[in-house]
Amino acid sequence: MERESRRPRWLRRGARGAAAGAAAARAREELLLAAAGAGFPLAPAARPLEYGCSCDRIGCPTPGRHPVSLAWQTQATTDPEQILRWLRADPEANFVTATGAAHDVLDVPATAGYAALERLAAEGTEVGPVAVADPDRVLFFTATRGTPDDEDEWWPCELDCHPETMDEHPGLRWHCRGSYVLVPPSRVPPGTTGGVRWLHGPERPLPEPLTLLEALTDACAALFAEEPEQAAATWL
């Protein structure tokens, strides 16, 4: 009799758990479709698998943080039907957005990012979509500089991420053509820190990058003047 009396409780718990899981899946789907609806081209990325990565690379150095396919640049799309197909194939997959086509991303250390947000708000500058890659980076989504007519005036993302000197833009990474960032709601393996969430959603208009650049570079410079040991760590 005692077992029978407890059975409905366990059934109710199971139903509540299933409902919560379905709600979380719908919320995740809505976030991804909102990003695509804002014009951010998406492509599937690896997902956390236990304490590692779902990819087949032994000792993956960036578990859950990279695209699934080498063809991610051509796969990236804003088509909601294609995104839903990817989600049905792997409901737990992370997603990246390809930069340099519809948008760029200015990526700075979190402390500098929060300081810049305060300054920009005080100045009345619209910042557009902003994501937080916990715990150490803030991502500012901007209009793209695209592909200029004069290719000599364009430099690839690798030079933005790994410049020969950090003196001019310490700690700043400008993701443009050939690069990507994770989009919310991305996750990383247990035991590591990270995951990506929106601070300001993708529905906001994209600002011109130069309207944010001074505040971001000043904040990075101030951070490393106060804590110079962070400079080296940021660029590892």
N, C-alpha and C positions, 0 to 999 in steps of 0.2 A: 504494500500500500504506500509506503514511504517513497519508493521509486516512482510509482505512478503519479504521486502528487508533485514530484519534482520535474517530471518530464515537460509539462507545459512551460515552465520557467526556462528550461534550456532551449526549447523551441522558440520562445520569444526572443531570447538572446541571439539565437542564430538568425532570426528574421531581422532583428535590429542591426546586426552586423552586416547582413547582406544589403539592407537598405542604405546603410552608411557607405558601404563600398560602392554601390551604384551611384549614390550622390556625389562621392568623390570623383568617380570616373566621369560623370557628366560635367562637374565643375572643371576638371582638367581639359576635357574636350572643348568646353566653351572658351577657356583661356587661349587654347591653341587656335581655334577658329577666329577669335577676336584679333589675334596677332596677324593671321593671314588676311582677315578682312581689312586690316589697316594697311595692307600692302607689303607685309614682311614675308618674303619667300622662305618657306620652311622645308627642311629635309630631315628624315629620321636620323637619330643619333643612338649611340650605344647606351645601354641602361645599366644601372648597378646590378650585379649578380653576386649575392652573398657579400663577401668582402673584396670582390674584384669587379671585373667588367664582363659584359655579355659578348664581347668580341672574342675571336679565337687567338688573339695574340698573347703569348705567354709573358707574364709580367708587364701587362699594359701600363705604360707610364702615366696615362691620363684616363683612368677608368670612369666610364659614364660621361665623358666630356668631349667625345669626338664623333664625327659622322660615321654612319654604318658603312657607307659606300664611298669608294674613291671618286665616284661620279656625282658627289653631292652637289656640286655647283650646277650641273645640268638638271639634276633631279629637283632642286629647290623650286617650290611652287606655292602659289596662293590659292590653288584650286581646292575648295573645301571637300569635294568628293574624294580626291586623291589623298588628302590628309586623313580623312575618315577611314579609307582603305588601309593606310599604314597603321592607324590605331587599332583597327580590327585585327590586323595581322600580329601586332605586338602592343597590347594595351599599356604596357609599362615602359615603352620606349621614350627616351628623351628626344628633344628636337633642337636643331640648330636653325638659325636664320643666316642666310648668306648675305654678307655685306658688300657694298660697292655697286649694287644695282638699284635698289629702291631706297636704301638708307646706308649710312655709316654708323659706327659706334665709337665713341670716345670712352676709353676704359681706364679708370684711375684707381689708386688705392682708396680703400673705404674712408679713411680719415680725411683725406683730401677731398673726396667726393662729397661727403656731408658738409664740410666747410664751404665748398663751392656752392652747394645748394643754398646754404644760408645767405651767402653773399648775393647770389643771383636773385633770390627772393626779395632781399632788401633793395636791390636795384630795380625790381619790377620786371626782370627778364624772364620770358617764358622758356622753360627748359624742355618741354615735350616729354616723351616717354623716358622713364628712368627705371632700370632694374638693378637689384642688389644681388650680387653673387656672393652669398655669405661664405666666410665672414670677412673677406678681405678686398673685394673690388666693388665699384659702382659703375654701371654701364649707362652712358648717356646716348640715346638714339637721336641721330640728327639726319638732316637731308644729306644726300651723297654728293661728293664732288664729281662722281661719275667718271666718265672717260673724256678728258678734254681733247679739243681738236689737235692741240700740240702735244703729242705723246712725250716730248722731252720735258714737259712741265709736270708730268705725272710720275709718282714714285710708288713702288709696290708696297704692299702691307708689311713685308718682312723688314723693310727699312724703318717703318713706323714702330714696329714691335721691338726691333733690336737695332737701334741706331748706333752709329760709331761712337757717339758721345751722348751722355745724358744731361749735359749742361743746359741745353736749350729747353727741353721738355722732360724733366726728370719724372719718371714713373708713369708717364702718359703713353698709352697705346692707342693708335688710331686704326681701327679695323675698317678697311676699305676693300677694294676689289681683291679677290683671292682669299678672303678671310671669312670667319664666321664667329658667332657667339651662341652660347646656349640661351634658349628662351624659357621663360616660366611656363609651366612649373617643372623644371628639371631637378633631378635628384642625383646624389653621389652615394657611393657605397657606405655602409655603416662603418663607424670608426674613423671616417674622414670628415672634414668640415666642408660645407658648401651647400649647393643647391641654389636655385635662382628663383627670385620672386619679384613681382612688380612693386615698385614704390609709387610710380605714376604710370598708368596704363597706356597701352598702345593706341588708344583712341585720340590721344593728344596730337596736335599738329607737330610735324618735325621742324625743329628750328634749324637755321643755318649754323653750321659748326663754328664759324668764326665768332658768333655771338656768345659762345660758351668758352672758347679756347683760352682767353686771357684769365678768366676766373679759375679754370681748371689748372693751367700751368702755374699760376701764382700759388694756388693751394698746394700743389705738389712740391713746389720749391720751398714753401714755408714748412711743410711736413719734414722734408729731408734736412732742412737747416736745423730743425729742432731735434730730429732723430736720424742723423746721417747713416747709422747702421742699417736702417730700413732700405736705403737706396739699393744696396747690393742684393738684398734678399728679394726685392721686388722684381729684379731682372733675371732671377734664376729661371 
